[in-house]
């Protein structure tokens, strides 16, 4: 069974959500429903492991050189 839900949001956010939904070819309702499902799926582990985005970043830098020398080399290359 589906029910209606009213949300109060800033006008700018509504415009952006509608634009995003149109580009994704889904309704704003579907976006909201999918987001709630995502939140509920991670509900039991979210407090222990962080938000889904945080969890997705785990291990990204595994084995990366993070010493001061590497950082200085990075800055030199970036600002040449």
C-alpha positions, 0 to 999 in steps of 0.5 A: 500500500502506498501513502502520500507524504508531504515534505517542506523543503527550500524552493531551491532544493526542490528545483534541484531535486526535480532537475536531478530526477528528470536527468535520472529519468525517475520521479522525485518520489522514487528518489526519496523512497530509494534514499529512505530504503538506503538509509534503512538498509544501513540502519543497523550498521550505520552507527557502528561503521558510518554512513554509506558514503563513508563505508564506500571509502574504506580501504581506498588509500590502502597501501598509499604512500602518505609520508610527508615527502610524498605530500611535498612532492604532490604540492610541488607538482600541483603548483608548478 
